[in-house]
Amino acid sequence: MLHVVGMDERGKSVLRKRLSRHALIPFIATLPPVLIGMEACGGAHYWARRFREHGHEVKLMAPQFVKPYVKSNTNDTRDAEGIGEAVTRPTRRFVPSKELDQQDIQALHRVRERLIGERTALVNEVHGLMHE
């Protein structure tokens, strides 16, 4: 489930909705073009591309920059409110949205780095066993 929090230009919460992933795009398609803020993660880049198809402006924020805006104990609704507040700040830095090609290349690099690390660990383990 995803939590949607809508805020007016003064920062007052005007909408709170909990949606399934399947219901999110039909809901977003009914909205007039709005500013959408999200916490940056691998999936956020996909959603940003989908929201832009419907004419929305999307800003992604690094999680460490959202945390100061979340009030009290964290839950999904409070996180969404914090993101809504943080995204309106003029001095915030945002994460550039990645295209599909960029994410593919990044995934290949991560897999390659993992394989290199595992190979190095295996070689070191074999060397250690041979010294015993």
DOPA-206374 format. One line per 5 residues: number of its first residue (from 1); their letters; for each residue x, y, z of N, C-alpha, C. Coordinates in steps of 0.05 Angstrom, whole numbers, plus 5000, padded with zeros to 4 digits. Each point is the difference from the previous one (the first is absolute). Example, Ala and Ser with C-alpha at 12.3 -4.5 7.8 and 13.67 -1.06 7.14 Angstrom:
2
1 = as = 5264:4886:5156:4982:5024:5000:5018:5024:5000; 4993:5021:4986:5016:5024:5001:4985:5022:5014
//
This chain:
132
1 = mlhvv = 5017:4976:5000:4983:5024:5000:5018:5025:5000; 4991:5020:4985:5014:5025:4998:4983:5022:5013; 5013:5019:5012:4986:5022:5014:5004:5025:4984; 4978:5013:4994:5000:5025:4985:4990:5022:5018; 5016:5022:5002:4992:5023:5016:5001:5024:4982
6 = gmder = 4977:5014:4997:4999:5024:4984:5001:5025:5018; 5015:5020:4991:5002:5024:5016:4995:5024:4982; 4988:5021:5012:4995:5024:4985:5026:5017:5000; 4999:5024:4988:5024:5017:4998:5009:5010:5027; 4983:4999:5020:5009:5009:5027:5010:4977:5017
11 = gksvl = 5001:4976:4989:5010:4977:5015:4980:4985:5017; 4974:5008:4996:4979:4986:5016:4992:4975:4985; 4997:4978:5015:4992:4975:4988:4971:5001:4991; 4995:4994:4975:4973:5001:4989:4991:4973:4990; 5018:4981:4999:4993:4973:4990:5017:4979:5014
16 = rkrls = 4988:4979:5009:5014:4977:5011:4986:4975:4988; 5016:4984:4986:4989:4977:4987:5020:4977:5001; 4989:4976:5003:5017:4976:5000:4991:4984:4975; 5019:4995:4983:4994:4987:4974:5017:4976:4996; 4989:4981:4985:5016:4977:4992:5017:5009:4976
21 = rhali = 5020:4985:4993:5017:5007:4977:4983:5001:4974; 4981:4982:4998:4983:4999:4975:4982:5024:4998; 4992:5012:5023:4981:5022:5000:5015:5027:4998; 5026:5000:5003:5015:5025:5001:4999:5015:4973; 5007:4987:4978:5001:5014:4974:4972:5010:4992
26 = pfiat = 4978:4984:5002:4974:5012:4994:4993:5024:5017; 5009:5000:5025:4995:5023:5018:5016:5024:4990; 5025:4996:4995:5018:5022:4991:4990:5011:4973; 4989:4983:4983:4991:5009:4974:4976:5019:5002; 4985:4998:5022:4977:5018:5003:5008:5027:5011
31 = lppvl = 5024:5003:5010:5008:5025:5012:5009:5020:4978; 4996:5026:5005:5012:5020:4982:5030:4999:5005; 5017:5011:4982:5029:5000:5005:5007:5012:5027; 5014:4985:5017:5008:5008:5026:5030:4994:5005; 5011:5010:5021:5027:4993:5009:4998:4975:5017
36 = igmea = 5015:4980:4993:5000:4975:5015:5028:4996:5012; 5002:4996:5026:5025:4995:5013:5002:4971:5009; 5023:4988:4997:5004:4972:5009:5028:4997:5012; 5002:4981:5017:5026:4992:5010:5014:4984:4979; 5025:5006:4994:5014:4987:4979:5008:4971:5007
41 = cggah = 4993:4982:4982:5008:4972:5002:4998:4988:4972; 5007:4976:4997:4999:4988:4973:4973:5001:4987; 4979:4995:5016:4973:5000:4989:4990:5029:4995; 5010:5019:5014:4991:5028:4997:5006:5010:4972; 5021:4991:4988:5007:5009:4973:4979:4990:4980
46 = ywarr = 4991:4975:5004:4979:4989:4983:4974:5017:5003; 4992:5005:5025:4976:5015:5005:5002:5028:4989; 5024:5013:5002:5004:5027:4990:4995:5000:4970; 5010:4980:4986:4996:4999:4971:4970:4997:4994; 4986:4983:5015:4971:4996:4995:4984:5026:5006
51 = frehg = 5007:5014:5022:4985:5024:5007:5005:5022:4979; 5025:5002:4990:5006:5020:4980:4984:4996:4974; 4993:4975:4994:4984:4994:4977:4972:5013:5002; 4991:5006:5024:4974:5013:5005:5003:5030:5004; 5024:5011:4995:5004:5028:5002:5008:5012:5027
56 = hevkl = 5006:4983:5019:5007:5009:5027:5029:5006:5002; 5007:5019:5018:5028:5006:5006:5008:4982:5024; 5022:4986:4997:5008:4981:5021:5027:5008:5010; 5002:5000:5027:5026:5006:5013:5006:4977:5019; 5024:4989:4998:5009:4978:5017:5020:5012:5020
61 = mapqf = 4997:4991:5025:5017:5010:5022:5014:4976:5013; 5025:5004:5006:5016:4980:5015:4987:4996:5028; 4999:4976:5009:4987:4995:5026:5011:5016:5023; 5026:5005:5001:5012:5015:5022:4990:5029:5000; 4991:5011:4978:4990:5027:4999:4970:5001:5007
66 = vkpyv = 4986:4978:5000:4972:4999:5007:4997:4996:5030; 5018:4985:5012:4998:4993:5029:4995:5024:5018; 5013:5023:4997:4995:5022:5018:4971:5011:4999; 4986:4994:4979:4973:5011:4997:4978:4981:5011; 5008:4975:5007:4981:4981:5010:4996:5005:5030
71 = ksntn = 4975:5004:5008:4994:5007:5027:4996:4974:5017; 5010:4999:5023:4998:4978:5020:5007:4973:4988; 4987:4979:5010:5007:4973:4990:4992:4997:4971; 5016:4986:4986:4996:4998:4971:4979:4978:4994; 4983:5006:4981:4983:4981:4987:4996:5010:4971
76 = dtrda = 4986:4985:4984:4998:5007:4971:4986:5027:4996; 4979:5005:5015:4986:5025:4996:5016:5024:5009; 5014:4998:5023:5017:5021:5009:5024:5005:4981; 5010:4978:4989:5022:5003:4980:4990:5015:4976; 4976:4994:4991:4988:5013:4976:4996:5030:5006
81 = egige = 4991:5007:5024:4997:5028:5008:5027:5014:5001; 5020:4986:5011:5027:5012:5001:5011:5005:4972; 4996:4982:4982:5009:5003:4972:4985:5024:4988; 4974:5001:5005:4984:5023:4989:5010:5026:5010; 5008:5002:5025:5010:5025:5011:5028:5006:4989
86 = avtrp = 5017:4979:4999:5028:5004:4991:5002:5008:4971; 4983:4989:4983:5002:5005:4971:4993:5029:4993; 4986:5014:5018:4993:5028:4994:5022:5020:5008; 5020:4991:5014:5021:5018:5009:5017:5008:4976; 5006:5025:4996:5014:5009:4976:5030:4993:5001
91 = trrfv = 5012:4995:5023:5028:4995:5001:5007:4970:5000; 4980:4983:4998:5005:4971:5000:5014:4991:4975; 5017:4980:5003:5013:4987:4977:4984:4975:4993; 4997:4996:4974:4985:4977:4991:5017:4981:4985; 4992:4975:4999:5013:4979:4986:4990:5000:4971
96 = pskel = 5018:5001:4980:4990:4999:4973:4987:4973:4994; 4978:5000:4986:4986:4976:4993:5016:4985:4978; 5001:4973:5004:5015:4984:4981:4982:4988:4979; 5010:5000:4975:4986:4986:4979:5005:4970:5002; 4984:4985:4985:5002:4971:5002:5028:4990:4992
101 = dqqdi = 5012:5012:4979:5027:4992:4992:5020:5004:5022; 4998:5022:5014:5019:5006:5022:4997:4980:5023; 4975:4992:5006:4996:4980:5021:5010:4973:4992; 4997:4993:4974:5011:4974:4990:5030:4999:5003; 5014:5021:4992:5029:5001:5002:5009:4999:5030
106 = qalhr = 4985:5014:5017:5007:5000:5028:4996:4972:5012; 4980:4986:4992:4995:4973:5010:5023:4981:4991; 5009:5003:4975:5022:4984:4990:5026:5005:5016; 5005:5026:5006:5024:5006:5016:4998:4989:5028; 4976:5000:5012:4997:4989:5027:5005:4970:5000
111 = vrerl = 4989:4986:4980:5004:4971:4998:5029:4994:4996; 5013:5015:4983:5029:4996:4994:5016:5004:5026; 4995:5021:5015:5014:5005:5025:4996:4978:5020; 4976:4990:5001:4994:4978:5019:5016:4975:4992; 5000:4994:4974:5015:4976:4991:5030:5003:5005
116 = igert = 5011:5024:4996:5028:5004:5006:5006:4997:5029; 4982:5010:5017:5003:4997:5029:4999:4971:5009; 4981:4985:4989:4998:4972:5007:5024:4984:4990; 5010:5007:4977:5024:4986:4989:5024:5006:5018; 5003:5025:5008:5022:5007:5018:4999:4986:5026
121 = alvne = 4975:4998:5011:4997:4986:5026:5006:4971:4997; 4993:4987:4979:5005:4972:4995:5030:4995:4998; 5014:5017:4984:5029:4998:4997:5014:5003:5027; 4992:5020:5016:5012:5004:5026:4994:4976:5019; 4977:4989:4998:4993:4976:5017:5018:4976:4992
126 = vhglm = 5003:4996:4974:5017:4978:4991:5029:5004:5009; 5010:5025:4997:5028:5006:5010:5002:4994:5029; 4980:5008:5016:5001:4995:5029:5000:4970:5006; 4984:4984:4985:5000:4971:5005:5026:4988:4992; 5013:5010:4978:5025:4988:4991:5023:5006:5020
131 = he = 4998:5023:5015:5021:5006:5019:4997:4983:5025; 4976:4989:5005:4996:4983:5024:5012:4973:4993
//
